[in-house]
Structures are given as structure tokens and as C-alpha cells.
């Protein structure tokens, strides 16, 4: 069975793609992340993903970088959680649409590996989008593999970012007090 896996970054690809392969899926990574800012950060994550994908033997598709997609989706929704919901919905919809267009039987997301994302809301969005598009949403709680995958990425020298990617999360990260 073919699955299109929305992929936010290289470290978050490791565990989900291995699990999907264990389950018999032929996975393809879909790097659609118009939320990532600035463009240099987007490219740094994309480059890391391309290097890692060769080792994991996963094909990657990367549509054109269009930050305007993100800003239109979150317009007047800059605060959390509304901003995150709009962003997740945007990326999952694009993934489901691409999955349908290319004849995949299912879609999913590497966001499901992150302990920092709202798992239940992602599941609800994926299920809703699946009903709308007619492409199955594969849900699995990949979080148990998060730490190990990130440790593996660090050992391999794979770039690990410090914020989700959007300008708003970068601002929030920089405003947090530094731990002494």
C-alpha cells in the first residue's frame, strides 16, 4: 500500500517512516511547509531531509516554497492554537490532495511524532480531510519514537531545528527566558 507522508523535517521523518515500512507501506515523503521562515531555514531543513532520505531509501517530493500560502491561512489567526490549527489543516489538505492526485491509498504526517503537537487535533483534522478527499488518513501515535529518532539524527549530524518553523514560533522561542 502506498502512503504519502507529510514531512516537516528530517529528524521527525526517521521513526514514522521506519514504522510505516514495518507495516508494509511504501512511503513517499512530501515536504510541503510554507510555514517555515526564513527561506534559509526552509532550505536547511530541506537539504537535511534530502540527505537523510537517501539513507532511509525514501523518495521526497517538494512543491515550490510559497510562504504566502501560510500567511493567507493564518491571517488574523496569529495566536496559538488557532494559528497551529490553520497551519496543520493547510499542510494536511495539500498532502491529501497530492495523495489523491498521485493515486496513493493513504496519507499521514510526521507531525504525529512530535510531543509538542496536539495529537488529538491532528487526528481529527486528518480524519475530516480524509472524508472530504476520499483518501484514507493513517493515524498512528508515533511519539514513542521521538526521542530515539532525534538522538539518532544528532549522532548522524542531521540538522535539528529549535522551533516549529513559523515566524511566530521563532518569536515565541526567542522571548522565553534563558535557563541558567
C-alpha positions as CSV (number, residue, x, y, z in Angstrom):
1,X,0.0,0.0,0.0
2,X,1.3,3.4,-0.9
3,X,1.2,6.3,1.6
4,X,2.2,9.9,1.2
5,X,3.8,11.2,4.4
6,X,3.7,14.9,5.0
7,X,7.2,15.5,6.4
8,X,8.1,18.6,8.4
9,X,11.8,17.9,8.9
10,X,14.5,15.2,8.7
11,X,14.6,14.2,12.4
12,X,10.8,13.7,12.5
13,X,10.9,11.5,9.4
14,X,13.0,8.8,11.0
15,X,10.6,7.0,13.3
16,X,7.4,7.3,11.3
17,X,8.9,6.1,8.0
18,X,10.5,3.1,9.7
19,X,7.2,2.2,11.4
20,X,5.3,2.6,8.1
21,X,7.8,0.4,6.3
22,X,7.5,-2.2,9.0
23,X,3.7,-2.1,8.5
24,X,4.2,-2.9,4.8
25,X,3.7,0.6,3.4
26,X,5.6,2.1,0.5
27,X,6.1,5.6,1.8
28,X,6.9,8.8,0.0
29,X,7.9,11.9,1.9
30,X,6.0,15.1,1.0
31,X,7.9,18.2,2.1
32,X,5.2,20.9,2.0
33,X,6.0,23.5,4.7
34,X,5.1,27.1,3.6
35,X,5.1,27.9,7.3
36,X,8.9,27.7,7.7
37,X,10.6,31.0,7.9
38,X,13.0,32.4,6.8
39,X,13.7,30.8,3.4
40,X,17.3,29.9,4.6
41,X,15.7,27.8,7.4
42,X,13.3,26.2,4.9
43,X,16.3,25.2,2.7
44,X,18.4,24.0,5.6
45,X,15.6,21.6,6.6
46,X,15.0,20.5,3.1
47,X,18.7,19.8,2.5
48,X,18.9,17.7,5.7
49,X,15.8,15.8,4.6
50,X,17.3,15.1,1.2
51,X,20.5,13.7,2.7
52,X,18.6,11.5,5.2
53,X,16.1,10.3,2.7
54,X,18.8,8.6,0.7
55,X,19.8,6.6,3.7
56,X,16.2,5.7,4.6
57,X,15.5,4.9,0.9
58,X,12.5,7.2,0.8
59,X,11.6,9.3,-2.2
60,X,10.8,13.0,-1.5
61,X,8.6,15.4,-3.3
62,X,9.0,19.1,-2.6
63,X,6.5,21.6,-4.1
64,X,7.6,25.1,-4.6
65,X,8.1,27.2,-1.4
66,X,5.1,29.5,-1.1
67,X,5.1,31.3,2.3
68,X,2.0,33.2,1.0
69,X,0.0,30.0,1.4
70,X,0.8,30.0,5.2
71,X,0.2,33.7,5.7
72,X,-3.1,33.6,3.9
73,X,-4.1,30.5,6.0
74,X,-3.2,32.2,9.4
75,X,-4.4,35.7,8.5
76,X,-6.0,37.1,11.7
77,X,-5.1,33.8,13.5
78,X,-1.6,34.6,14.7
79,X,-2.2,33.4,18.2
80,X,-2.0,29.8,19.3
81,X,-3.8,27.4,19.0
82,X,-5.7,28.9,16.1
83,X,-2.5,29.5,14.1
84,X,-1.4,25.9,14.5
85,X,-4.8,24.5,13.5
86,X,-4.8,26.6,10.4
87,X,-1.2,25.6,9.6
88,X,-1.8,21.9,10.1
89,X,-5.0,22.0,8.1
90,X,-3.2,23.7,5.2
91,X,-0.4,21.2,5.1
92,X,-2.6,18.1,5.6
93,X,-5.1,19.3,2.9
94,X,-2.2,19.8,0.4
95,X,-0.9,16.3,1.3
96,X,-4.2,14.6,0.9
97,X,-4.8,16.4,-2.4
98,X,-1.4,15.3,-3.7
99,X,-2.1,11.8,-2.5
100,X,-5.3,11.7,-4.4
101,X,-3.8,13.1,-7.5
102,X,-0.9,10.6,-7.5
103,X,-3.1,7.5,-6.6
104,X,-1.9,6.9,-3.0
105,X,-4.2,4.9,-0.8
106,X,-3.5,6.9,2.3
107,X,-1.7,10.0,3.7
108,X,-0.3,10.8,7.1
109,X,2.1,13.2,8.7
110,X,5.4,13.2,10.6
111,X,3.9,15.8,12.9
112,X,2.4,12.8,14.7
113,X,5.8,12.0,16.1
114,X,6.2,15.3,18.0
115,X,5.3,15.6,21.6
116,X,4.8,19.3,21.0
117,X,1.9,19.0,18.7
118,X,-1.8,18.4,19.6
119,X,-2.2,14.7,18.7
120,X,-6.0,14.6,19.1
121,X,-6.5,17.7,17.0
122,X,-4.2,16.4,14.2
123,X,-6.1,13.1,14.2
124,X,-9.4,15.0,13.9
125,X,-8.2,17.2,11.1
126,X,-6.7,14.2,9.2
127,X,-10.0,12.2,9.6
128,X,-12.1,15.2,8.4
129,X,-9.8,15.8,5.4
130,X,-9.9,12.1,4.5
131,X,-13.7,12.3,4.4
132,X,-13.6,15.3,2.2
133,X,-11.0,14.0,-0.2
134,X,-11.7,10.3,-0.3
135,X,-8.1,9.3,0.7
136,X,-7.6,7.4,3.9
137,X,-5.8,9.2,6.8
138,X,-3.4,6.8,8.5
139,X,-3.2,7.7,12.2
140,X,-0.6,6.3,14.5
141,X,0.8,7.8,17.6
142,X,4.4,8.0,16.6
143,X,5.5,9.9,19.8
144,X,7.1,6.9,21.5
145,X,9.9,7.1,18.8
146,X,10.5,10.8,19.0
147,X,13.5,11.0,21.5
148,X,15.3,8.0,19.9
149,X,14.9,9.4,16.4
150,X,16.2,12.8,17.4
151,X,19.2,11.2,19.2
152,X,19.9,9.2,16.0
153,X,19.7,12.4,13.9
154,X,22.1,14.2,16.2
155,X,24.6,11.3,16.1
156,X,24.4,11.4,12.3
157,X,24.9,15.1,12.2
158,X,21.5,15.8,10.8
159,X,20.3,19.3,11.4
160,X,17.8,19.6,14.3
161,X,15.9,22.8,14.5
162,X,14.9,24.7,17.6
163,X,11.4,25.9,16.7
164,X,8.4,24.6,14.6
165,X,9.3,26.8,11.7
166,X,6.9,29.7,11.5
167,X,8.0,33.2,12.3
168,X,5.5,33.4,15.2
169,X,7.0,30.3,16.9
170,X,10.5,31.7,16.4
171,X,9.4,34.9,18.1
172,X,7.9,33.0,21.0
173,X,11.0,30.9,21.3
174,X,13.2,34.0,21.5
175,X,11.0,35.7,24.1
176,X,11.3,32.7,26.6
177,X,13.6,33.4,29.5
178,X,17.0,31.7,29.1
179,X,17.5,28.9,31.6
180,X,20.5,29.5,33.8
